[in-house]
Amino acid sequence: MAENPNMGVKNPSKISPSPSPPSAKSPRFPSNLDLPDISPAAKTVCEVLVRTSRNDVDAALSATGVAPSPELVQEVLRASYNYPSSAIKFFRWARQSAKQSAYSWNLMIDLLGKNELFDEMWNGIRTMRQEKIISLPTFVSVFGSYCSAGRFKEAMMSFEVMDRYEVEKNVMAVNSLLSAICTEENQTSKAWEFFEKHKEKIPLDEDSFAILLEGWEKEGNVEKAEVTFSEMVKRVGWNPENVSSYDAFLITLVRGGRSEEAINVLLEMKKNGCLPGLKFLSNALDSLIQQNDANHAILLWDIVVGSGLVPNLIMYNAIIGLLSEKSKIEEAFRLLDAMVFHGAFPNSLTYNLIFSCLIKNKKVKEGSQFFREMVKNECPPTPSNCAAAITMLFDGYDPETAIDIWNYVVENHIKPMDASANALLIGLSNLGRLKEVRSFADDMLDRQIGIMESTMKFLKHGFYEQRGSFRENYDSLLRRWRASSIS
């Protein structure tokens, strides 16, 4: 009789419970209907398993004339996770014809575990031990099945009995269990307890810490991340290749409002020849934008990019947007000038972010020059920026550039045009350039561009202040406007 795998364990029933049906909450697994590359033979077998009662499966399978090759067995098992009882019958039938490979056995163990048939799973593991085909992947599957079922204690107990199955309890096994635990939501503390228990027994590596730090990142646990990071530096030191750990720890700090600490850690990393990756920079920018923190964003950016990390266009636009929002114009221009050196060529969004900032801060001269640079680089301003720029330029005594923007809007069909049109008419009216008002207004009406009622009332005040024919000119325009509104 096979040795009980739980011998010596305080509560063996916990690791080999009574058979239980799959949980109602278990996800539906892919079947032969969902797998496009399944072979005709495997499809035939799957249809037999689905349609045939359990007692008749053996005869029905034999009647197909299909030989249960290792490849066929693996195909069928991959498509049979939703039918564990039939899969068990099929596997027994296949074993009658040929000895099954370790890979096929591991698929069967995984199928049973994912369906929470843990008693049958352990029966299979005992047989694998007898056939001397059990290995670490077998236990990796066990860890994952127990953890997905929320049975973390059993997963850890499975680790403890590995050596009785002649599978070494090494760092890869530890990392596999840590990963299985941390995959589940808000369970990193359990992984940490397991880590603490085994850290003196098994030499752990960078991956062990990366798994934990990524778990703390998901949970936003800054304090535990700090403890784990300190432990990592103490045990494995600094390693330029350990990017995932650095990414996870730094983003945990930034998201936790500890950007100053993140900067200090970055400087220490740089001193030791280490850097985070682009994942950190992207996630950190997202967080700092949410926190509206441009100061720490530019500090982090300069450290990371200045150390050799090459950002992409999306990242450049993200930080330029934040800097522009906070009116840090010089910094925004500095990054704009640096973009091409990193192969990130500015696009319309880049230019419009800065243009909007110049408009908001009433930088008339700079805005006028920047508009011409945008046009030259074939990056058109947005309709809202056009309208706001026209208003700013009239207020800043640069009506000619305002008119140039309007002409650009018309020539390049920057729609909708209504806001820019109304801004132009009001600006010209304020300067008393009423003949141009009438000329532009007529052209707008010809183009069916909407002139607002409030704009018409504003124009009336300007026209009626003048003598002579100006009132008649306005009345004529008003009649045209009313006629266009009716039509």
C-alpha positions as CSV (number, residue, x, y, z in Angstrom):
1,M,0.0,0.0,0.0
2,A,1.3,3.5,-0.9
3,E,2.6,5.6,1.9
4,N,0.2,8.2,3.2
5,P,1.5,11.6,2.0
6,N,0.2,13.2,5.2
7,M,2.0,10.9,7.7
8,G,3.5,13.1,10.4
9,V,1.3,16.1,9.6
10,K,-0.7,17.2,12.6
11,N,-4.0,17.4,10.7
12,P,-3.9,15.2,7.6
13,S,-7.5,15.7,6.8
14,K,-6.8,19.3,6.0
15,I,-4.5,18.3,3.2
16,S,-6.5,15.5,1.8
17,P,-10.2,16.4,2.4
18,S,-13.2,14.4,1.5
19,P,-14.2,14.7,-2.2
20,S,-16.1,17.8,-2.9
21,P,-17.8,19.0,-6.1
22,P,-16.5,22.0,-7.9
23,S,-17.5,25.3,-6.4
24,A,-20.5,27.0,-8.0
25,K,-18.2,30.0,-8.3
26,S,-15.6,28.2,-10.3
27,P,-15.0,29.8,-13.7
28,R,-16.0,27.9,-16.8
29,F,-12.9,26.5,-18.4
30,P,-12.2,26.3,-22.2
31,S,-13.7,23.3,-23.8
32,N,-13.2,21.7,-27.3
33,L,-15.7,24.2,-28.6
34,D,-13.4,27.1,-27.5
35,L,-10.1,25.7,-28.7
36,P,-9.7,26.4,-32.5
37,D,-6.7,24.2,-33.1
38,I,-8.0,20.9,-31.6
39,S,-7.4,17.9,-33.8
40,P,-10.4,15.9,-35.3
41,A,-9.5,12.9,-33.2
42,A,-9.4,14.9,-29.9
43,K,-12.7,16.5,-30.9
44,T,-14.3,13.1,-31.5
45,V,-13.2,11.9,-28.0
46,C,-14.4,15.1,-26.3
47,E,-17.8,14.8,-27.9
48,V,-18.0,11.2,-26.6
49,L,-17.1,12.4,-23.1
50,V,-19.7,15.1,-23.1
51,R,-22.6,13.0,-24.6
52,T,-22.0,9.6,-23.1
53,S,-23.1,8.5,-19.6
54,R,-20.3,7.7,-17.2
55,N,-20.9,3.9,-17.2
56,D,-20.8,3.7,-21.0
57,V,-17.7,5.8,-21.5
58,D,-15.2,2.9,-21.9
59,A,-17.2,1.2,-24.6
60,A,-17.9,4.4,-26.5
61,L,-14.2,5.4,-26.4
62,S,-13.1,2.0,-27.7
63,A,-15.7,2.2,-30.5
64,T,-14.1,5.4,-31.9
65,G,-11.0,3.4,-32.9
66,V,-8.9,6.3,-31.8
67,A,-5.5,5.4,-30.3
68,P,-4.7,7.3,-27.0
69,S,-1.3,8.7,-27.9
70,P,0.3,11.1,-25.4
71,E,-0.5,14.0,-27.7
72,L,-4.2,13.1,-27.9
73,V,-4.4,12.5,-24.2
74,Q,-3.0,16.0,-23.5
75,E,-5.3,17.6,-26.1
76,V,-8.4,15.9,-24.6
77,L,-7.5,16.8,-21.0
78,R,-6.9,20.4,-21.8
79,A,-10.4,20.6,-23.2
80,S,-12.0,18.6,-20.4
81,Y,-11.7,20.8,-17.3
82,N,-15.4,21.3,-17.2
83,Y,-16.0,17.5,-17.1
84,P,-13.8,16.1,-14.4
85,S,-15.7,12.8,-14.0
86,S,-15.5,12.0,-17.7
87,A,-11.9,13.1,-17.7
88,I,-11.1,10.6,-15.0
89,K,-12.8,7.8,-16.9
90,F,-10.9,8.8,-20.1
91,F,-7.6,8.9,-18.4
92,R,-8.1,5.5,-16.9
93,W,-9.1,4.1,-20.3
94,A,-6.0,5.7,-21.9
95,R,-3.7,4.2,-19.2
96,Q,-5.0,0.7,-20.1
97,S,-3.4,1.1,-23.5
98,A,-0.2,2.9,-22.8
99,K,1.9,4.4,-19.9
100,Q,1.1,8.1,-19.8
101,S,3.8,10.8,-19.7
102,A,4.6,13.0,-16.8
103,Y,3.1,15.9,-18.7
104,S,-0.2,14.1,-19.1
105,W,-0.3,13.2,-15.5
106,N,0.4,16.8,-14.5
107,L,-2.5,17.9,-16.6
108,M,-4.7,15.4,-14.8
109,I,-3.5,16.6,-11.4
110,D,-4.2,20.2,-12.4
111,L,-7.7,19.3,-13.8
112,L,-8.6,17.6,-10.5
113,G,-7.2,20.4,-8.4
114,K,-8.9,23.2,-10.4
115,N,-12.2,21.3,-9.8
116,E,-11.4,21.0,-6.1
117,L,-11.4,17.2,-6.2
118,F,-8.5,17.2,-3.8
119,D,-8.8,13.5,-2.7
120,E,-8.6,12.3,-6.3
121,M,-5.8,14.7,-6.9
122,W,-3.7,13.2,-4.0
123,N,-4.5,9.7,-5.2
124,G,-3.0,10.7,-8.6
125,I,0.0,12.1,-6.9
126,R,0.6,8.9,-5.0
127,T,0.5,7.0,-8.3
128,M,2.9,9.4,-9.9
129,R,5.3,8.8,-7.0
130,Q,5.1,5.1,-7.6
131,E,5.9,5.6,-11.2
132,K,8.7,8.0,-10.4
133,I,7.4,10.8,-12.6
134,I,6.5,13.3,-10.0
135,S,8.3,16.7,-10.1
136,L,8.1,20.3,-9.1
137,P,5.5,21.2,-11.7
138,T,3.1,18.7,-10.1
139,F,3.3,20.7,-6.8
140,V,3.2,24.0,-8.5
141,S,-0.2,22.9,-9.8
142,V,-1.3,21.8,-6.3
143,F,-0.3,25.2,-4.8
144,G,-2.3,27.0,-7.5
145,S,-5.4,24.8,-7.0
146,Y,-5.5,25.2,-3.3
147,C,-4.9,28.9,-3.4
148,S,-7.5,29.5,-6.0
149,A,-9.9,27.6,-3.7
150,G,-8.9,29.9,-0.8
151,R,-7.3,27.0,1.0
152,F,-3.9,28.6,1.8
153,K,-3.1,26.4,4.8
154,E,-3.4,23.3,2.7
155,A,-1.2,24.8,0.0
156,M,1.5,25.4,2.6
157,M,1.1,22.0,4.1
158,S,1.5,20.6,0.6
159,F,4.9,22.3,0.4
160,E,5.9,20.7,3.7
161,V,5.3,17.1,2.4
162,M,7.2,17.6,-0.9
163,D,10.3,15.8,0.2
164,R,8.3,12.7,1.1
165,Y,7.5,12.6,-2.6
166,E,11.2,13.0,-3.4
167,V,10.7,16.5,-4.7
168,E,13.2,19.0,-3.4
169,K,11.9,22.0,-1.3
170,N,14.1,24.5,-3.1
171,V,13.8,28.2,-3.9
172,M,11.8,27.5,-7.0
173,A,9.2,25.7,-4.9
174,V,9.1,28.5,-2.4
175,N,8.7,31.1,-5.2
176,S,5.9,29.0,-6.8
177,L,4.0,28.9,-3.6
178,L,4.6,32.6,-2.9
179,S,3.3,33.4,-6.4
180,A,0.2,31.2,-6.0
181,I,-0.7,32.9,-2.7
182,C,0.0,36.5,-4.0
183,T,-2.1,35.9,-7.1
184,E,-5.2,35.9,-4.9
185,E,-6.5,39.2,-3.7
186,N,-5.2,40.7,-0.4
187,Q,-3.3,37.5,0.7
188,T,0.3,38.8,0.6
189,S,0.4,38.7,4.4
190,K,0.0,34.9,4.2
191,A,2.8,34.7,1.8
192,W,4.9,36.9,4.1
193,E,4.3,34.5,7.0
194,F,5.4,31.6,4.9
195,F,8.5,33.6,3.8
196,E,9.4,34.4,7.4
197,K,9.2,30.7,8.3
198,H,11.5,29.5,5.5
199,K,13.9,32.4,4.9
200,E,16.6,30.9,7.2
201,K,16.1,27.3,5.8
202,I,16.2,27.9,2.1
203,P,18.4,30.4,0.4
204,L,15.9,32.8,-1.3
205,D,16.6,34.9,-4.4
206,E,15.5,38.1,-6.0
207,D,12.4,36.5,-7.4
208,S,11.2,35.7,-3.9
209,F,11.3,39.4,-3.0
210,A,9.9,40.5,-6.3
211,I,6.8,38.4,-5.8
212,L,6.2,39.8,-2.3
213,L,6.9,43.4,-3.3
214,E,4.4,43.1,-6.2
215,G,1.9,41.7,-3.8
216,W,2.4,44.7,-1.4
217,E,2.1,47.0,-4.5
218,K,-1.3,45.5,-5.4
219,E,-2.5,45.9,-1.8
220,G,-0.9,49.4,-1.4
221,N,0.8,48.3,1.9
222,V,3.7,50.8,2.1
223,E,4.9,49.7,5.6
224,K,5.2,46.0,4.6
225,A,6.9,46.9,1.3
226,E,9.5,48.9,3.2
227,V,10.3,46.0,5.5
228,T,10.5,43.6,2.5
229,F,12.7,45.9,0.5
230,S,15.1,46.3,3.4
231,E,15.2,42.6,3.9
232,M,15.9,42.1,0.2
233,V,18.9,44.6,0.2
234,K,20.3,42.8,3.3
235,R,20.0,39.3,1.9
236,V,20.6,39.6,-1.8
237,G,22.1,43.1,-2.2
238,W,21.7,45.4,-5.2
239,N,21.3,43.8,-8.6
240,P,20.7,45.9,-11.8
241,E,18.6,43.0,-13.2
242,N,16.1,43.0,-10.3
243,V,14.0,45.6,-12.1
244,S,10.6,44.2,-11.1
245,S,11.3,44.5,-7.4
246,Y,12.5,48.1,-7.8
247,D,9.4,49.0,-9.9
248,A,7.0,47.5,-7.4
249,F,8.6,49.1,-4.4
250,L,8.9,52.6,-5.9
251,I,5.4,52.7,-7.2
252,T,4.1,51.5,-3.8
253,L,5.8,54.5,-2.3
254,V,4.5,57.0,-4.9
255,R,0.9,55.7,-4.7
256,G,1.1,55.9,-0.9
257,G,2.0,59.6,-1.0
258,R,5.7,58.9,-0.2
259,S,7.2,60.5,-3.3
260,E,10.0,62.1,-1.3
261,E,11.1,58.7,0.0
262,A,10.8,57.3,-3.5
263,I,13.3,59.9,-4.7
264,N,15.7,59.1,-1.9
265,V,15.5,55.4,-2.8
266,L,16.0,56.2,-6.5
267,L,19.2,58.1,-5.7
268,E,20.4,55.2,-3.5
269,M,19.6,52.8,-6.4
270,K,21.5,55.0,-8.9
271,K,24.5,55.1,-6.6
272,N,24.5,51.2,-6.6
273,G,24.2,51.0,-10.4
274,C,20.5,50.0,-10.4
275,L,17.4,51.5,-12.1
276,P,13.7,50.9,-12.3
277,G,12.1,50.2,-15.6
278,L,9.6,52.1,-17.9
279,K,6.8,50.4,-16.0
280,F,7.6,52.4,-12.9
281,L,7.9,55.7,-14.8
282,S,4.6,55.1,-16.5
283,N,2.7,54.1,-13.3
284,A,4.4,56.9,-11.2
285,L,3.3,59.5,-13.7
286,D,-0.2,58.2,-13.6
287,S,-0.2,58.5,-9.8
288,L,1.5,61.9,-9.6
289,I,-1.0,63.2,-12.2
290,Q,-3.9,62.0,-10.0
291,Q,-2.1,63.7,-7.0
292,N,-1.6,66.9,-9.1
293,D,2.1,66.7,-8.0
294,A,4.2,68.3,-10.7
295,N,7.2,69.0,-8.5
296,H,7.9,65.3,-7.6
297,A,7.0,64.2,-11.1
298,I,9.8,66.3,-12.7
299,L,12.3,65.3,-10.0
300,L,11.6,61.6,-10.6
301,W,11.7,62.1,-14.3
302,D,15.1,63.9,-14.3
303,I,16.6,61.2,-12.1
304,V,15.3,58.2,-14.1
305,V,15.7,59.7,-17.6
306,G,19.0,61.3,-16.7
307,S,20.2,57.9,-15.8
308,G,19.6,56.4,-19.2
309,L,15.9,55.3,-19.3
310,V,14.3,56.3,-22.6
311,P,10.6,57.4,-22.3
312,N,8.1,57.2,-25.1
313,L,5.7,59.7,-26.5
314,I,2.9,58.8,-24.2
315,M,5.1,59.4,-21.2
316,Y,6.3,62.7,-22.5
317,N,2.8,63.8,-23.2
318,A,1.7,62.8,-19.7
319,I,4.4,64.8,-17.9
320,I,4.1,67.8,-20.3
321,G,0.4,67.8,-19.6
322,L,1.0,67.9,-15.9
323,L,3.6,70.6,-16.1
324,S,1.4,72.6,-18.4
325,E,-1.6,72.2,-16.0
326,K,0.6,73.5,-13.2
327,S,1.9,76.4,-15.4
328,K,5.5,75.2,-15.3
329,I,6.1,76.5,-18.8
330,E,9.9,76.5,-18.8
331,E,10.0,72.9,-17.7
332,A,7.4,71.9,-20.3
333,F,9.5,73.6,-23.1
334,R,12.6,71.9,-21.8
335,L,11.0,68.5,-22.2
336,L,9.6,69.4,-25.6
337,D,13.1,70.3,-26.8
338,A,14.5,67.0,-25.4
339,M,11.9,64.7,-27.0
340,V,13.5,64.3,-30.4
341,F,16.8,63.1,-28.7
342,H,14.8,60.1,-27.4
343,G,13.1,59.4,-30.7
344,A,9.7,60.7,-29.3
345,F,8.6,63.2,-31.8
346,P,6.0,65.6,-30.5
347,N,2.5,65.3,-31.9
348,S,-0.6,67.5,-31.9
349,L,-1.4,66.6,-28.3
350,T,2.1,67.7,-27.1
351,Y,1.8,71.1,-28.8
352,N,-1.8,71.7,-27.7
353,L,-0.9,70.9,-24.1
354,I,1.7,73.6,-24.1
355,F,-0.4,76.0,-26.2
356,S,-3.2,75.7,-23.7
357,C,-0.8,76.6,-20.9
358,L,0.5,79.7,-22.8
359,I,-3.1,80.8,-23.4
360,K,-4.1,80.2,-19.8
361,N,-1.2,82.3,-18.5
362,K,-1.8,85.0,-21.1
363,K,1.6,84.7,-22.7
364,V,0.7,86.7,-25.8
365,K,4.1,86.9,-27.5
366,E,5.0,83.3,-26.7
367,G,1.6,82.1,-27.8
368,S,1.8,83.9,-31.1
369,Q,5.2,82.3,-31.8
370,F,4.1,78.9,-30.7
371,F,1.1,78.9,-32.9
372,R,3.3,79.5,-35.9
373,E,5.6,76.7,-34.8
374,M,2.6,74.3,-34.5
375,V,1.4,75.2,-38.0
376,K,4.9,74.8,-39.4
377,N,5.2,71.3,-37.8
378,E,1.7,70.3,-39.1
379,C,0.3,70.0,-35.6
380,P,-3.0,71.9,-35.7
381,P,-4.4,73.5,-32.6
382,T,-7.7,72.2,-31.2
383,P,-10.9,74.1,-31.8
384,S,-11.1,75.1,-28.1
385,N,-7.5,76.3,-28.1
386,C,-8.1,78.3,-31.3
387,A,-11.1,80.1,-29.7
388,A,-9.2,80.8,-26.4
389,A,-6.1,82.0,-28.3
390,I,-8.1,84.4,-30.4
391,T,-9.6,85.9,-27.2
392,M,-6.2,86.1,-25.5
393,L,-4.5,87.7,-28.5
394,F,-7.2,90.4,-28.8
395,D,-6.9,91.1,-25.1
396,G,-3.1,91.2,-25.5
397,Y,-3.2,93.6,-28.4
398,D,-2.1,91.2,-31.1
399,P,-5.2,91.2,-33.4
400,E,-3.3,90.2,-36.5
401,T,-2.2,86.9,-35.1
402,A,-5.8,86.4,-33.9
403,I,-7.0,86.9,-37.5
404,D,-4.3,84.6,-38.7
405,I,-5.6,81.9,-36.4
406,W,-9.2,82.4,-37.7
407,N,-8.0,82.2,-41.3
408,Y,-6.2,79.0,-40.4
409,V,-9.4,77.6,-38.8
410,V,-11.4,78.3,-42.0
411,E,-8.7,77.1,-44.4
412,N,-8.1,73.9,-42.6
413,H,-11.6,73.2,-41.5
414,I,-10.9,73.1,-37.8
415,K,-14.4,72.2,-36.6
416,P,-16.5,73.2,-34.7
417,M,-15.7,76.8,-35.7
418,D,-18.5,78.6,-33.8
419,A,-16.5,79.5,-30.7
420,S,-13.6,80.9,-32.7
421,A,-15.9,82.8,-34.9
422,N,-17.7,84.5,-32.0
423,A,-14.3,85.3,-30.3
424,L,-13.1,87.0,-33.5
425,L,-16.2,89.2,-33.9
426,I,-16.1,90.3,-30.3
427,G,-12.4,91.0,-30.4
428,L,-12.7,93.1,-33.6
429,S,-15.7,95.0,-32.2
430,N,-13.8,95.9,-29.0
431,L,-11.2,97.5,-31.2
432,G,-13.8,99.4,-33.2
433,R,-13.0,97.6,-36.5
434,L,-16.6,97.3,-37.4
435,K,-16.1,97.1,-41.2
436,E,-14.1,94.0,-40.7
437,V,-16.7,92.7,-38.3
438,R,-19.4,93.0,-41.0
439,S,-17.1,91.4,-43.6
440,F,-16.2,88.5,-41.4
441,A,-19.8,88.1,-40.1
442,D,-21.2,87.9,-43.7
443,D,-18.6,85.3,-44.6
444,M,-19.5,83.3,-41.5
445,L,-23.2,83.4,-42.3
446,D,-22.4,82.3,-45.9
447,R,-20.5,79.3,-44.4
448,Q,-23.4,78.6,-42.0
449,I,-21.2,79.2,-39.0
450,G,-23.3,79.9,-35.9
451,I,-23.1,83.4,-34.4
452,M,-24.5,83.5,-30.9
453,E,-27.4,85.8,-29.8
454,S,-25.2,87.2,-27.1
455,T,-22.6,88.1,-29.7
456,M,-25.1,89.9,-31.8
457,K,-26.2,91.9,-28.7
458,F,-22.6,92.8,-28.0
459,L,-22.0,93.9,-31.6
460,K,-25.2,96.1,-31.5
461,H,-23.6,98.1,-28.7
462,G,-20.5,98.7,-30.8
463,F,-22.3,99.6,-34.0
464,Y,-24.9,101.8,-32.3
465,E,-22.2,103.9,-30.6
466,Q,-21.0,105.0,-34.0
467,R,-22.6,107.6,-36.2
468,G,-23.8,107.5,-39.7
469,S,-24.5,104.3,-41.5
470,F,-23.2,102.0,-38.8
471,R,-26.6,101.5,-37.3
472,E,-28.1,100.6,-40.6
473,N,-25.1,98.3,-41.2
474,Y,-25.9,96.4,-38.0
475,D,-29.6,96.2,-38.7
476,S,-28.8,94.7,-42.1
477,L,-26.6,92.2,-40.5
478,L,-29.2,91.4,-37.9
479,R,-31.8,90.7,-40.6
480,R,-29.3,88.3,-42.3
481,W,-28.6,86.6,-39.0
482,R,-32.3,86.2,-38.2
483,A,-33.0,84.8,-41.7
484,S,-30.1,82.3,-41.3
485,S,-31.4,81.3,-37.9
486,I,-34.9,80.6,-39.3
487,S,-33.6,78.5,-42.2
